[in-house]
Amino acid sequence: MECGNRAFGRCDKLTSVTNLATEPQQITSSVFDKYGTLHVLKGYKDVYSTADIWKNFTILDDIDPALGIEETSLTPALSTREWVTYDLQGKRVERMKQGNIYIHNGRKFIAK
């Protein structure tokens, strides 16, 4: 993911940001003008607390990874008409890693 400069600049009413990534993205100090509450997956508060820029937020690790996505919709792959698999950030996954949570056919599962 890449956030451009001032992506959230002048968002005066922005008070809360949710980041479901297990690894903090590298962003510049110009992405946010102000810092509110950052919601991250349970167990990742320490990771974000030491990450440049992200550490400026009040960090709450209050998102259960199994419940991180509230709503999903399925779209068939255009070329094959097969359903694709996504990670919790909504990115299409070609190769799954053991222990990670994925979404396939609208259902969450842990890769074994």
Backbone torsions as a table, in degrees:
resi	resn	phi	psi	omega
1	MET	NA	142.7	177.1
2	GLU	-131.0	126.2	175.3
3	CYS	-106.4	123.9	179.7
4	GLY	-74.5	165.6	177.5
5	ASN	-56.6	135.2	177.4
6	ARG	61.4	26.1	179.0
7	ALA	-55.1	-35.7	178.4
8	PHE	-118.4	20.8	176.2
9	GLY	-66.8	144.9	179.5
10	ARG	63.6	18.4	173.6
11	CYS	-90.6	72.6	-171.8
12	ASP	-62.2	-25.7	-177.3
13	LYS	-95.6	2.2	178.1
14	LEU	-70.9	116.9	-178.4
15	THR	-118.7	-16.1	-173.1
16	SER	-145.2	139.2	177.4
17	VAL	-130.0	138.2	176.1
18	THR	-113.5	127.3	179.5
19	ASN	-126.6	113.8	-177.4
20	LEU	-92.9	4.9	-179.8
21	ALA	-73.7	142.9	177.5
22	THR	-82.6	-13.2	177.2
23	GLU	-127.0	123.3	-178.4
24	PRO	-60.2	135.5	176.7
25	GLN	-71.9	149.3	175.8
26	GLN	-85.7	114.4	179.8
27	ILE	-126.9	163.2	178.8
28	THR	-92.5	164.7	-178.4
29	SER	-67.8	-11.8	-178.6
30	SER	-90.0	0.5	-179.3
31	VAL	-70.0	-42.9	179.9
32	PHE	-113.7	140.2	173.2
33	ASP	-88.1	-28.7	179.3
34	LYS	-142.1	162.0	-175.7
35	TYR	-123.6	130.2	177.3
36	GLY	-116.8	-126.8	-179.2
37	THR	-99.6	135.0	176.4
38	LEU	-112.1	120.5	177.8
39	HIS	-98.3	125.3	180.0
40	VAL	-129.4	168.8	178.7
41	LEU	-61.0	146.8	177.7
42	LYS	-55.4	134.1	178.1
43	GLY	92.4	-0.9	-176.6
44	TYR	-113.5	9.3	179.9
45	LYS	-59.0	-45.9	-178.1
46	ASP	-62.5	-36.9	-180.0
47	VAL	-62.7	-45.0	-179.1
48	TYR	-75.4	-29.2	-179.0
49	SER	-65.7	-20.5	-179.8
50	THR	-108.4	-0.4	-177.4
51	ALA	-86.9	134.4	177.5
52	ASP	-50.9	142.7	179.6
53	ILE	69.9	-54.1	-178.3
54	TRP	-59.7	-31.2	-178.3
55	LYS	-66.5	-11.8	179.0
56	ASN	-77.2	-14.3	179.1
57	PHE	-84.2	161.4	164.9
58	THR	-82.8	114.6	-169.3
59	ILE	-101.0	127.8	175.6
60	LEU	-120.5	123.9	175.8
61	ASP	-96.7	76.8	-171.2
62	ASP	-117.7	12.7	-179.1
63	ILE	-106.3	121.2	176.6
64	ASP	-75.3	122.3	-176.9
65	PRO	-58.0	-29.9	179.5
66	ALA	-74.4	-18.3	-178.6
67	LEU	-115.6	12.1	-173.6
68	GLY	-61.0	-29.6	-179.9
69	ILE	-105.5	125.7	-176.5
70	GLU	-87.8	-30.3	-176.8
71	GLU	-146.6	139.5	176.8
72	THR	-131.2	156.1	171.5
73	SER	-136.1	148.5	-176.5
74	LEU	-101.4	137.6	175.1
75	THR	-130.2	123.0	179.5
76	PRO	-68.8	145.0	175.2
77	ALA	-61.7	134.2	-173.1
78	LEU	-65.1	-38.7	-173.8
79	SER	-82.8	-35.1	-173.4
80	THR	-111.0	-12.5	-176.6
81	ARG	62.2	19.2	174.8
82	GLU	-95.2	152.6	177.0
83	TRP	-78.8	141.6	-177.9
84	VAL	-101.3	165.3	179.4
85	THR	-107.6	141.0	-178.5
86	TYR	-125.8	154.7	171.9
87	ASP	-89.5	-179.2	-176.9
88	LEU	-71.4	-11.5	175.1
89	GLN	-90.9	1.2	178.6
90	GLY	84.9	11.0	179.8
91	LYS	-88.7	139.6	177.3
92	ARG	-65.6	137.0	-176.3
93	VAL	-114.7	128.5	175.7
94	GLU	-93.3	-41.1	179.9
95	ARG	-126.5	125.7	-179.2
96	MET	-90.4	150.6	176.9
97	LYS	-108.1	137.6	-179.7
98	GLN	-56.3	133.4	177.2
99	GLY	91.8	-14.1	179.6
100	ASN	-84.3	156.2	179.7
101	ILE	-97.4	134.8	-179.2
102	TYR	-134.2	167.5	176.0
103	ILE	-120.6	127.4	179.0
104	HIS	-141.9	128.5	-178.0
105	ASN	53.7	36.6	175.9
106	GLY	79.1	6.0	-178.3
107	ARG	-121.9	139.4	176.7
108	LYS	-83.5	143.7	176.4
109	PHE	-152.1	159.9	176.7
110	ILE	-102.8	125.8	-179.9
111	ALA	-67.6	134.2	179.6
112	LYS	-109.5	NA	NA
